[in-house]
Amino acid sequence: MFARWVHHFIKPRPITIRWNGKSFTILGNLEYLLFLSKSYEPNTHKIFEKYLNQNYSYIDIGAFIGSTVLYGAHLAKKVYAIEPDPIAFAELQKNVALNPLLQQKIEMHQKCLYTRSEKVKFGSMARGGDSMSSLLFADLKTSWLVDGITFQEFIKENKITDCNFIKMDIEGGELLVLPTMRQFLEKEKPILYLSMHPHFFKNPEADTKALIDVLQIYKNIYTDNGKKINFNDLLTEKRLKKRYAIIVTDGDF
């Protein structure tokens, strides 16, 4: 039995995931197991169900291999999936191709959001393709030179006019990318579902304060389980030492 299990994940085959009445197919691998685990981003599905709808598109920054993209495609008008890690992006393409009915609603971009539109070094804490890649890891052994693009240029190139929700999970890269999005966020006020990684910042307190300066263009901030907090709560010693996710919005959770 164990040998069959190992063989299955060494040579992944398509597996259909059913969640909250929705289904999609991905290649069976580690994320398949994580996605079905109750401990894996347990509130993401609830947040998607609450905020995504067929009248608006959403942008998935840090799309990884596609489970959030495929789930979100059931709910949103269109999904713009951004993933610079070449290993993860190749698997994202394969997984999206396994879902022809959802594929027509998904645009995949092997780009890295950056402060300028130019080639940029992007690295991984491991071997790549494992959700542990970031702009902040550019000097590590595993790294690539990828196409960088500013957020404003990405919006312009893709003629995005109907985005009401942005999910960002980029392993600390939010420190560089989020400030470049300020103009768009101030004007359009999409709901922002943001994973924070202060434990990867060189100066967690000062860097978090810089991000708070951007986030405060919104009226409200919530934890990913719906608890309303203050922006200064992000500066507590406990939060500065770990990963966590927040929702910022002008509305209610």
Buried (B, 14 or more C-beta within 10 A) or exposed (E): EEEEEEEBBEEBEEBEBEEEEBBBBBBBBEBBEEBEEEEEBEBBBEBBBBBBEEEBBBBBBBBBBBBBBBBBBBBBBBBBBBBBBBBBBBBBBBBBEBBEEBBEBBBBBBBBBBBEBEEBBBBBBEEBBBBBBBBBBBEBEBBBEBBBBBBBBBBEEBEBEBBBBBBBBBBBBBBBBBBBBBEBBEEBBBBBBBBBBBEBBEEBEEBBBEBBEBBEBBEBBBBBEEEEBEBEBBBEEEBBEEBBBBBBBEEEB
